Amino acid sequence: MALLPRLPLLLLAALSLSACAYNADLGRQQMLIVNDSGLAAQGEKAWAQTLLTGHISSDPRRNARVRAVGGRVVAAAGLNNRPWDYAVLIDEAPNAFVLPGGHVGVTVGLLDMVDNDDQLAAVIGHEAGHVVAQHAAERYSQTMTSKLLLGVAGAAAGGSTDLGRSLGSYGGDATKYLFLLPFSRKHELEADRLGVDFMQRAGYKPREAVTLWRKMQVQGGASGQPEIASTHPSDASRIAALEAYISSKGW
């Protein structure tokens, strides 16, 4: 019975090799079994749902500010060959998000927190960085591949139901903490780096990205959660990485 998973394993290996591509913006290989265009339909549905159920601000000043800063950053990121939609959400929590297909949401809380357009550009630049890096597609590819691998491992356990359950439970936790979560933190740091590149090209001050995250650090306080169990890097790690990168560029 242990020989049965051999064919699926070979197919997975072939899939992984064929899906590898070099991303020049990141300077590394990526495994992509789907690209951002393949996730665009899901992004469109999520955006439509956000507009339908979310509390969207109609404040012309806030919306104009987000579109103006966003337009400059998106152009600097080389993404102005696609339509982009922006929305200001009535939410006091400082936050922003990007969806595949070219949609960005920024909360009122974030707009009230930032001191200037440079800091707003840092956030939008970070979100544009996720798009350029194809992080959504890479994350999806990682998750699907991990599920397939765990499925093959479960089949290899054969007739032992208890062993199969134990393997599935352990494998799920191991995959989560040793692969998926650390890589997600890597995605965030990559988006930070790309974001300050786009800020600088768009004429904004990259060092304001550090100021922004210092403000986030003060506002967030101590969460008590160890960084290894988080999908995002700690504020201290993010600030240190940004400072090192900006200094290396002479900005």
Secondary structure, DSSP 8 states (H G I E B T S, - for coil): -TTTTHHHHHHHHHHHHHHEEEETTTTEEEE-SS-HHHHHHHHHHHHHHHHHHS-B---HHHHHHHHHHHHHHHHHTT-TTS--EEEEE--SS--EEEETTTEEEEEHHHHHH-SSHHHHHHHHHHHHHHHHTTHHHHHHHHHHHHHHHHHHHHHHTTT-HHHHHHHHHHHHHHHIIIIIHHHHHHHHHHHHHHHHHHHHHTT--TTHHHHHHHHHHHHH------GGG-SS--HHHHHHHHHHHHHHHT-
